[in-house]
Amino acid sequence: MKTAAYNLLDEQIAWIKKKAENQGKSTASAIVRKIISDAMEKDAQEIKDHECGNELVSTS
C-alpha cells in the first residue's frame, strides 16, 4: 500500500469524518479506500454491462 495525499474541499473532509464516526473504529483513510473500491467495482460492472449489451435503455 502506498501513501497518497489528496486536496479535498472542507465539505468533503467533513463528510469523510462523519462517515468514519458513523462506522465506529473506521479511519478516514479506510473510508476513502472503501469509497474508491466501491466506485471502481461499480465502474467495472458498468463497463462489463456495456460490453455485454446489458445497458439500461431510457424510454423517456
Summary of the structure (lengths in Angstrom):
residues: 60
radius of gyration: 16.1
end to end distance: 45.0
largest distance: 45.1
contacts: 93
relative contact order: 0.08
helix: 62%
strand: 0%
